[in-house]
Amino acid sequence: MLRGTITLLEEFEEELGSEKIGNTHELRALGSDLKKRLDTVSGLLDVLEKQGWRWTTGARDITLYKDITKKDAEKELATLHIPEGIISFD
């Protein structure tokens, strides 16, 4: 069983904890970016579910599972036009 991870919130936590957010405009922009990321990942999960992938949420990530080799998974993701690097494999 191959396990993959899509990191969702790590970058946003770092940005929120930095001194880059100094006003409500910047905070709203960060929220907008997060919504776009969640919408993109949700669309990718729709595609992956149709190919037999299962997924679950964690505190900051999405964990994906499928009975497939890493090499075959990489080929499948390329065929499905899933952006390279969005899923990391253990």
Stockholm file with secondary structure:
# STOCKHOLM 1.0

chainA/1-90         MLRGTITLLEEFEEELGSEKIGNTHELRALGSDLKKRLDTVSGLLDVLEKQGWRWTTGARDITLYKDITKKDAEKELATLHIPEGIISFD
#=GR chainA/1-90 SS CEEEEEECSHHHHHHHHSTTCCSHHHHHHHHHHHHHHHHHHHHHHHHHHHTTCEEEECSSEEEEEESSCHHHHHHHHHHTTCCTTSSEEC
#=GC SS_cons        CEEEEEECSHHHHHHHHSTTCCSHHHHHHHHHHHHHHHHHHHHHHHHHHHTTCEEEECSSEEEEEESSCHHHHHHHHHHTTCCTTSSEEC
//
